[in-house]
C-alpha cells in the first residue's frame, strides 16, 4: 500500500522517494510499477517531488514543478503533465548523479544474459522497438539509460517504464493489447506521451546483469518500404556511442577503454525501417546468430 501523496519506489540499482500533491502521480506509479517495489516507509537514493510552484506565496494551481532535494532542474510545466514530468525527472537524477557506471543514452533488451543495445537520438524509434521486443519475450533492461559496469562491461538492469510518444502509443496498443499503459500526457514538449509498464519477466530479472552481444542503431522512417541494414565498423560504433555517453567525460580513460572494448568485440548495425515486425525479425536473427 502507498499513500495518496508519497511513496518509495525501490527500483534497482537506484531508489526514489516520491512526494506529490497531485493524486495522478502516485496513481500512475501504482499502475506502472509492481506493488512489491512501492512502499510508504524507508529512505531512498533520491528524494524527489512533483508539486505546485509558487510565485512569492501564491501557488500556481495549474502548474507542476519537479524538484530533487528542493532543487528544480526544469522549468515548471502544466499540472496535467505531472506524471510524465516525474519519469523524466527520475531519469535526470540518474544521468546526473549515477557516476559509478558508464551511462549511455540507449535502450537495452536481453534474452537470458545476452543483451542487445539499441541506441539513437530522440525520435529514432528505439523506445518503440525496445517495447515491442519486451512484449516478444525479451526482458527489458532499460528504456533510456544503459548502465555499463566499469569492471566487467556488463549491463546493470535499470528497469523502468518505457516512454512512448505520439503514434508509437497506438503501434504498441494495437500489436500488444495486453500491454499496461499509464496515464497519457497530451501536448508536452515531446508530443503526446504515455509510459508502458515493463513485463513481469523484466521485473523478476531486474537484478541479473547481461553482456552486450549486439549493437543496433535503429531509425524509423515511414517512407522506407523494406528494412535497410548496414553493418558498421567498430570505430563508427564507438563514435556513435561516445556521443550518447552522458558521463564519460567524468569517468575518464577507464570508461573510454571499456566502451572501446565493447565496440571492438560486438557487431553493430544501422537499420532503417517502417515495419516494426521487420525490425523485430532482424533483432531475433542477430540474437540467434550469436549462439
ZAMARGU-4260 file (C-alpha; in steps of 0.2 Angstrom, whole numbers, plus 5000, padded with zeros to 4 digits):
<rodrens>
0) 5000/5000/5000 | 5005/5018/4997 | 4998/5034/5002 | 4990/5046/4991 | 5004/5059/4991
5) 5020/5049/4994 | 5029/5033/4991 | 5046/5025/4990 | 5050/5017/4973 | 5063/5003/4975
10) 5070/5001/4958 | 5087/4994/4956 | 5101/5000/4957 | 5093/5017/4962 | 5078/5020/4973
15) 5067/5036/4974 | 5056/5044/4987 | 5042/5052/4978 | 5030/5065/4986 | 5017/5075/4976
20) 5001/5084/4979 | 4994/5078/4963 | 4985/5062/4965 | 4988/5056/4947 | 5007/5055/4951
25) 5005/5041/4964 | 4991/5033/4955 | 5002/5032/4939 | 5016/5024/4949 | 5004/5011/4956
30) 5000/5007/4938 | 5017/5006/4931 | 5027/4998/4945 | 5024/4981/4954 | 5016/4984/4972
35) 5031/4974/4979 | 5043/4989/4974 | 5032/5003/4981 | 5031/5007/5000 | 5027/5021/5011
40) 5042/5019/5023 | 5061/5020/5021 | 5075/5030/5014 | 5080/5031/4995 | 5094/5037/4984
45) 5084/5052/4978 | 5071/5062/4986 | 5060/5070/4973 | 5044/5079/4972 | 5031/5085/4960
50) 5022/5100/4967 | 5014/5116/4963 | 5026/5130/4961 | 5024/5147/4970 | 5027/5165/4965
55) 5030/5173/4981 | 5017/5165/4992 | 5005/5162/4978 | 5003/5144/4972 | 5001/5141/4953
60) 4987/5128/4954 | 4988/5123/4936 | 5007/5121/4935 | 5019/5107/4941 | 5037/5108/4946
65) 5050/5093/4948 | 5062/5095/4962 | 5077/5085/4969 | 5080/5089/4987 | 5072/5106/4984
70) 5082/5110/4968 | 5072/5112/4952 | 5082/5107/4936 | 5067/5110/4924 | 5055/5124/4922
75) 5038/5121/4928 | 5025/5113/4916 | 5006/5110/4916 | 5000/5100/4930 | 4992/5088/4919
80) 5009/5083/4913 | 5015/5080/4931 | 5016/5061/4930 | 5026/5062/4914 | 5037/5075/4922
85) 5041/5063/4936 | 5048/5050/4925 | 5058/5062/4915 | 5065/5069/4932 | 5069/5052/4938
90) 5080/5049/4923 | 5088/5066/4925 | 5093/5061/4943 | 5102/5045/4937 | 5110/5053/4922
95) 5117/5067/4933 | 5122/5058/4948 | 5124/5040/4944 | 5143/5041/4942 | 5149/5024/4947
100) 5144/5017/4930 | 5146/5022/4912 | 5128/5029/4907 | 5124/5028/4888 | 5108/5035/4881
105) 5101/5019/4874 | 5088/5006/4877 | 5094/4988/4881 | 5085/4971/4880 | 5091/4954/4883
110) 5087/4935/4882 | 5094/4926/4897 | 5111/4935/4899 | 5114/4941/4881 | 5109/4959/4878
115) 5106/4970/4863 | 5109/4988/4864 | 5098/5000/4855 | 5105/5017/4853 | 5099/5033/4844
120) 5093/5051/4845 | 5076/5055/4852 | 5063/5050/4839 | 5074/5036/4831 | 5061/5023/4837
125) 5072/5014/4850 | 5059/5015/4863 | 5046/5008/4852 | 5057/4994/4846 | 5063/4990/4864
130) 5044/4990/4870 | 5040/4978/4855 | 5054/4967/4859 | 5049/4967/4878 | 5032/4961/4873
135) 5040/4947/4862 | 5048/4938/4876 | 5064/4949/4878 | 5067/4956/4895 | 5069/4975/4897
140) 5085/4981/4905 | 5082/4999/4902 | 5072/5011/4890 | 5083/5026/4892 | 5099/5024/4902
145) 5110/5009/4899 | 5122/5007/4914 | 5138/4999/4910 | 5149/4991/4924 | 5167/4998/4923
150) 5174/4982/4930 | 5167/4969/4918 | 5157/4979/4905 | 5141/4970/4909 | 5125/4980/4909
155) 5116/4983/4926 | 5097/4982/4923 | 5088/4999/4927 | 5070/4993/4924 | 5058/5007/4922
160) 5043/5011/4912 | 5045/5014/4893 | 5042/5031/4887 | 5031/5031/4871 | 5027/5046/4860
165) 5013/5050/4848 | 5010/5036/4835 | 5021/5024/4845 | 5007/5023/4858 | 4995/5017/4845
170) 5008/5005/4837 | 5011/4996/4854 | 4992/4996/4859 | 4987/4988/4843 | 5001/4975/4842
175) 5000/4971/4861 | 4983/4974/4868 | 4988/4966/4884 | 5002/4979/4887 | 4998/4990/4903
180) 4999/5009/4899 | 5000/5023/4911 | 4991/5040/4910 | 4993/5050/4894 | 5001/5067/4894
185) 4995/5077/4879 | 5004/5091/4871 | 5020/5090/4880 | 5037/5097/4873 | 5039/5079/4867
190) 5022/5077/4860 | 5009/5065/4867 | 5017/5054/4880 | 5012/5038/4889 | 5023/5025/4898
195) 5022/5006/4896 | 5024/4995/4911 | 5038/4983/4910 | 5034/4965/4909 | 5034/4953/4923
200) 5049/4944/4916 | 5058/4961/4916 | 5054/4965/4934 | 5058/4947/4940 | 5076/4948/4932
205) 5080/4966/4937 | 5095/4960/4947 | 5103/4950/4934 | 5116/4958/4923 | 5119/4955/4905
210) 5133/4956/4892 | 5131/4966/4877 | 5132/4955/4862 | 5124/4966/4848 | 5123/4985/4845
215) 5109/4992/4834 | 5106/5010/4829 | 5088/5010/4823 | 5079/5023/4813 | 5061/5023/4810
220) 5056/5030/4793 | 5038/5030/4786 | 5044/5031/4768 | 5055/5015/4769 | 5047/5001/4760
225) 5059/4987/4766 | 5071/4986/4781 | 5088/4993/4776 | 5103/4985/4786 | 5121/4991/4786
230) 5135/4984/4796 | 5146/4997/4803 | 5164/4997/4809 | 5169/4996/4827 | 5176/5014/4825
235) 5159/5021/4819 | 5150/5011/4833 | 5162/5018/4846 | 5160/5036/4839 | 5141/5035/4839
240) 5140/5028/4857 | 5153/5041/4863 | 5141/5054/4858 | 5127/5046/4868 | 5138/5043/4884
245) 5132/5056/4897 | 5146/5054/4910 | 5161/5048/4900 | 5170/5065/4902 | 5169/5062/4921
250) 5174/5044/4922 | 5189/5047/4910 | 5200/5034/4902 | 5193/5018/4911 | 5176/5022/4904
255) 5183/5026/4886 | 5193/5009/4887 | 5178/4999/4892 | 5167/5007/4878 | 5181/5003/4865
260) 5182/4985/4871 | 5163/4983/4869 | 5163/4991/4851 | 5178/4980/4845 | 5171/4964/4850
265) 5152/4967/4846 | 5144/4968/4829 | 5135/4984/4826 | 5122/4988/4813 | 5112/5003/4807
270) 5094/4999/4802 | 5080/5009/4794 | 5063/5003/4794 | 5044/5007/4794 | 5038/4989/4798
275) 5040/4985/4817 | 5039/4967/4813 | 5054/4968/4801 | 5064/4976/4814 | 5059/4963/4827
280) 5064/4949/4815 | 5081/4957/4812 | 5085/4958/4831 | 5079/4940/4833 | 5091/4935/4819
285) 5105/4945/4827 | 5102/4937/4844 | 5101/4919/4836 | 5117/4922/4826 | 5127/4924/4842
290) 5123/4906/4848
</rodrens>
